[in-house]
């Protein structure tokens, strides 16, 4: 099967599709009424149930990344997707909430294989001059997958109930596994693994540059999730906009954020720098959230004009960090490095909304927005004097 330079686009499409297939846990939010009825849960219970998929993902990312570095992307991704398909298929047969939660943990842990492995495939197939754009395209997979699931799952639930929802998700993961097995290849010019000794996984964890980059990503997740989770609350409950208008602005924020990811990737390719654009984006996020905090008591239109672009910028940076992590990685450990970065991001995503909500309850929405600005500013400090990755070669 193809192995020439043009084949990189096949790898990108299949890797992006595989990543999108694992975004099912975000789409499940669209069928929460059906989940509540099927499993006999309240609002808190269904929130915990959906969150368990992410809980399974966090502790397994590093292991999957290390496996991808050792054995290659193809079978690591295929086996993880197959495991997710099996767990989701069994989920279609159970009606006990505890069993469903355990199976969602397994599905999340299995689907985590795609996070670092698909990024590694993109990193090694694309040259430095196009890698940022390619990784940005790949990074749009999660919002795209979540959006498709949100549209497709409600009618499936109406037609066949919760079992049909999980069966459809299982089939999707199975199809993605088959596509990965059929089309993911290693570049023909990649040196043989035996000729290129890989660094140990612990060297990734001990790398000070990767530590600082992961801390910066963790800090930038704070305004990203504060903006995404609470934008409607700030504009509707805090500023008096109608719920429909606030919801439409949230949708606009997500679209602008996805476009921003693509623009940042192309920008980083043009200037041959990941960290330079990242620092500028982080400064802009800090300034935007600080301005929104100042404007919060004022007219809703002015607040929205400041907060929507700031929240969109806070969504746009992920591809820059992910690409930089792979390019900073020690020899043979690109997937492990990207998994380390992703683990930090998911840890922040798990706690940022809870802390932000607590700050808002205790001190108001302006204080929460200042929290986002402060986190972005601290990310700038974490990136200070950090050397640029060696983008000319992927250290996969």
C-alpha positions in Angstrom: 0.0 0.0 0.0 1.1 3.6 -0.5 4.2 4.9 1.2 5.2 8.0 -0.8 5.1 11.6 0.4 1.5 12.0 -0.6 0.5 9.1 1.7 1.0 11.4 4.7 -2.5 12.8 4.0 -4.0 9.3 4.3 -2.3 8.9 7.6 -3.6 12.4 8.7 -7.2 11.6 7.7 -7.2 8.2 9.3 -5.5 9.4 12.5 -7.9 12.3 12.8 -10.9 10.0 12.2 -9.6 7.6 14.8 -9.3 10.5 17.3 -12.8 11.7 16.5 -14.1 8.2 17.2 -12.9 8.3 20.7 -14.8 11.5 21.5 -17.9 9.6 22.2 -17.9 10.4 25.9 -18.4 14.1 25.1 -21.3 13.3 22.8 -23.0 11.3 25.5 -24.0 14.6 27.1 -26.6 14.9 24.4 -28.5 11.8 25.6 -28.4 12.4 29.3 -32.2 12.1 29.7 -32.1 8.6 28.1 -29.1 7.6 30.2 -30.9 8.8 33.4 -34.0 6.8 32.5 -32.2 3.7 31.5 -29.9 3.5 34.5 -32.2 5.1 37.1 -29.9 8.1 37.8 -30.3 11.7 38.9 -28.5 14.6 37.4 -25.4 14.2 39.6 -25.3 10.5 38.9 -25.4 10.8 35.1 -22.7 13.5 35.3 -20.5 11.0 37.2 -21.3 8.3 34.8 -20.2 10.3 31.7 -17.1 11.6 33.6 -15.9 8.0 34.2 -14.7 7.7 30.6 -12.2 10.5 31.2 -11.3 9.0 34.5 -10.1 5.9 32.7 -8.1 7.9 30.2 -5.9 9.9 32.6 -3.8 7.1 34.2 -3.3 5.2 30.9 -2.0 7.9 28.6 1.6 7.5 29.5 1.5 3.7 29.2 -0.1 4.0 25.7 2.4 6.6 24.6 5.3 4.4 25.7 3.8 1.5 23.9 3.5 3.5 20.7 7.1 4.5 20.9 8.2 0.9 21.4 5.8 -0.9 19.0 4.6 1.7 16.5 1.3 3.5 16.1 -0.6 1.0 14.0 -1.2 -1.8 16.3 -1.3 0.3 19.5 -4.1 2.4 18.0 -5.9 -0.6 16.5 -5.8 -2.6 19.7 -7.0 0.3 21.9 -9.9 1.0 19.5 -10.8 -2.6 19.5 -10.8 -2.7 23.3 -13.1 0.4 23.4 -15.4 -1.2 20.9 -15.7 -4.4 23.0 -16.4 -2.4 26.2 -19.0 -0.2 24.5 -20.6 -3.3 22.9 -20.9 -5.0 26.3 -22.4 -1.7 27.6 -25.2 -2.1 25.2 -26.2 -5.3 27.1 -26.2 -4.0 30.7 -28.7 -1.8 32.6 -26.8 -1.6 35.9 -25.2 1.8 36.6 -22.2 0.4 38.5 -21.4 -2.0 35.7 -21.9 0.7 33.1 -19.5 3.0 35.0 -16.8 0.3 35.1 -17.2 -0.4 31.4 -16.9 3.3 30.6 -13.7 3.4 32.5 -12.4 0.5 30.4 -13.6 2.2 27.2 -11.9 5.5 28.2 -8.6 3.7 29.1 -8.6 1.8 25.8 -9.5 4.8 23.7 -6.6 6.7 25.2 -4.3 4.7 22.9 -5.2 7.1 20.1 -4.3 10.3 21.8 -0.5 10.0 21.7 -0.2 7.4 18.9 -2.1 9.4 16.3 -0.1 12.5 17.2 3.1 10.5 16.8 2.0 9.3 13.3 1.4 12.9 12.2 4.7 14.1 13.7 6.8 11.6 11.8 5.0 11.7 8.5 5.0 15.5 8.1 8.1 17.7 7.7 8.7 20.6 10.0 7.4 23.1 7.4 3.9 21.5 7.5 3.8 19.7 10.8 2.1 22.5 12.8 -0.8 22.7 10.3 -1.2 18.9 10.1 -1.2 18.6 13.9 -3.7 21.5 14.1 -6.0 19.5 11.8 -5.6 16.5 13.9 -6.4 18.5 17.1 -9.8 19.5 15.7 -10.8 15.8 15.8 -12.2 15.9 19.4 -14.6 18.9 18.9 -15.6 17.5 15.5 -16.2 14.0 16.9 -18.1 15.4 19.9 -20.3 17.6 17.5 -21.1 14.6 15.3 -22.0 12.5 18.3 -24.2 15.2 19.7 -26.1 15.4 16.5 -26.3 11.6 15.7 -26.9 10.1 19.2 -30.3 11.6 20.1 -32.2 10.2 17.2 -30.5 6.8 17.7 -31.6 7.0 21.4 -35.1 7.8 20.3 -35.2 4.9 17.9 -33.5 2.2 19.8 -32.8 3.4 23.3 -29.5 3.5 25.2 -28.5 0.0 24.0 -28.6 1.3 20.4 -26.5 4.3 21.4 -23.7 2.2 22.8 -23.9 -0.3 19.9 -23.5 2.6 17.4 -20.5 3.9 19.3 -19.0 0.3 19.4 -19.4 0.0 15.7 -17.8 3.4 15.1 -14.7 2.4 17.2 -14.6 -1.0 15.4 -14.6 0.8 12.0 -11.9 3.1 13.2 -9.8 0.2 14.3 -10.1 -1.5 10.9 -9.1 1.7 9.1 -6.1 2.1 11.3 -5.0 -1.5 10.7 -5.5 -1.0 7.0 -3.9 2.4 6.4 -1.6 3.5 9.1 2.0 2.9 8.1 5.5 4.1 9.2 7.3 6.5 6.8 9.7 4.7 4.5 12.6 6.9 5.5 12.2 6.3 9.3 15.3 4.7 10.7 15.0 1.2 12.0 14.3 1.1 15.7 17.2 -1.2 16.3 19.6 1.3 14.8 18.3 4.2 16.9 18.4 3.5 20.7 15.4 5.1 22.4 15.6 7.1 25.5 14.0 5.6 28.6 10.5 6.6 29.6 11.8 8.1 32.8 14.0 10.4 30.9 10.8 12.0 29.4 9.4 12.6 32.9 12.8 14.0 34.1 13.2 16.4 31.1 13.0 19.9 32.5 11.9 21.4 29.2 9.0 19.0 28.8 8.1 19.6 32.5 7.9 23.3 31.9 5.9 22.8 28.6 3.5 20.5 30.4 3.1 23.0 33.3 2.3 25.7 30.7 -0.3 23.5 29.0 -1.8 22.6 32.4 -2.1 26.3 33.2 -3.6 27.2 29.8 -6.3 24.5 30.3 -7.6 26.6 33.2 -8.9 29.6 31.1 -9.8 27.1 28.3 -12.3 25.2 30.5 -13.4 28.2 32.5 -14.4 29.9 29.3 -16.1 26.9 27.8 -17.9 25.7 30.9 -19.0 29.0 32.4 -19.4 31.3 29.4 -23.2 30.8 29.3 -23.5 31.3 33.0 -21.4 34.5 33.0 -23.3 36.0 30.0 -26.8 34.8 31.0 -26.9 34.6 34.8 -24.2 37.2 35.4 -24.9 39.8 32.6 -28.5 39.2 31.7 -28.3 38.0 28.1 -31.0 35.6 27.0 -30.1 31.9 27.3 -30.5 31.4 23.6 -28.1 34.3 22.8 -25.6 33.1 25.4 -25.8 29.6 24.0 -25.2 30.9 20.4 -22.2 32.8 21.6 -20.8 29.6 23.2 -21.2 27.9 19.8 -19.5 30.8 18.1 -16.6 30.5 20.6 -16.1 26.8 19.8 -16.1 27.5 16.0 -13.6 30.4 16.5 -11.5 28.2 18.7 -11.3 25.4 16.1 -10.4 28.0 13.4 -7.8 29.4 15.7 -6.2 26.0 16.1 -5.8 25.8 12.4 -4.5 29.3 12.1 -2.0 28.8 14.9 -0.7 25.7 13.3 -0.1 27.4 10.0 1.4 30.4 11.8 3.9 28.2 13.6 4.9 26.6 10.3 5.4 29.9 8.6 7.6 31.3 11.4 9.2 27.9 12.2 8.4 28.3 15.9 5.9 26.6 18.2 6.8 28.5 21.4 6.8 32.0 20.0 3.2 31.8 18.8 2.3 30.0 22.0 3.7 32.8 24.2 1.8 35.4 22.2 -1.5 33.4 22.4 -1.0 33.0 26.2 -0.4 36.7 26.7 -3.6 37.5 24.6 -5.6 35.1 26.7 -4.4 36.7 29.9 -5.2 40.1 28.6 -8.7 39.1 27.3 -9.8 37.4 30.5 -8.5 40.4 32.6 -10.4 42.8 30.3 -13.5 40.6 30.7 -13.1 40.7 34.5 -13.0 44.5 34.4 -16.0 44.7 32.1 -18.1 42.1 33.8 -20.3 44.6 35.8 -20.9 46.7 32.7 -23.0 46.3 29.6 -23.5 42.7 28.5 -22.5 43.5 24.9 -19.1 44.9 25.9 -18.5 41.9 28.2 -19.4 39.5 25.3 -17.1 41.4 22.9 -14.2 40.8 25.3 -15.0 37.3 26.6 -15.9 35.5 23.4 -12.6 36.2 21.6 -10.7 35.5 24.9 -12.4 32.2 25.3 -11.9 31.3 21.7 -8.2 32.0 22.0 -8.1 29.9 25.1 -9.2 26.9 22.9 -6.8 27.6 20.1 -3.4 26.7 21.6 -3.5 22.9 22.1 -1.9 22.0 18.8 1.2 24.2 19.5 1.9 22.5 22.8 1.3 19.0 21.4 3.6 19.6 18.5 6.3 21.2 20.7 6.1 18.2 23.1 6.8 15.8 20.2 9.7 17.9 18.9 11.2 18.4 22.3 11.1 14.6 23.1 14.2 12.6 23.7 15.1 10.2 20.9 12.4 7.6 20.3 10.0 9.0 22.8 7.7 11.4 20.9 4.5 9.6 21.8 5.5 9.4 25.5 6.3 13.1 25.6 2.9 14.0 24.0 1.2 11.6 26.4 2.9 13.4 29.3 1.6 16.8 28.0 -1.9 15.4 27.5 -1.9 13.9 31.0 -1.2 17.3 32.5 -4.0 18.8 30.3 -6.6 16.3 31.4 -5.7 16.6 35.0 -6.3 20.4 34.8 -9.5 19.8 32.9 -10.7 17.6 35.7 -10.3 20.2 38.4 -10.5 23.6 36.8 -14.3 23.8 36.5 -14.8 22.8 40.1 -12.3 25.3 41.4 -13.6 28.0 39.1 -17.2 27.4 40.2 -16.1 27.6 43.8 -14.3 30.9 43.2 -17.4 32.3 41.4 -19.6 31.2 44.4 -17.4 32.8 46.9 -16.1 35.9 45.2 -18.2 36.4 42.0 -17.7 36.0 38.2 -15.0 38.7 38.0 -12.8 36.8 40.4 -13.2 33.6 38.3 -12.2 35.5 35.2 -9.2 36.9 37.0 -8.3 33.3 37.9 -8.2 32.5 34.2 -6.1 35.5 33.4 -3.7 34.7 36.2 -3.3 31.1 35.0 -2.5 32.2 31.5 0.0 34.7 32.8 1.7 32.0 34.8 1.9 29.9 31.7 3.8 32.7 30.0 6.3 32.7 32.9 6.6 28.9 32.6 7.6 29.3 29.0 10.1 32.0 29.7 13.6 31.2 28.3 12.4 27.8 27.2 14.4 26.7 24.2 12.6 26.2 20.9 12.1 22.6 19.9 14.4 21.2 17.2 11.6 21.2 14.6 13.7 20.0 11.7 13.4 16.4 12.8 10.7 14.4 14.6 12.3 12.5 17.4 9.8 9.7 17.1 
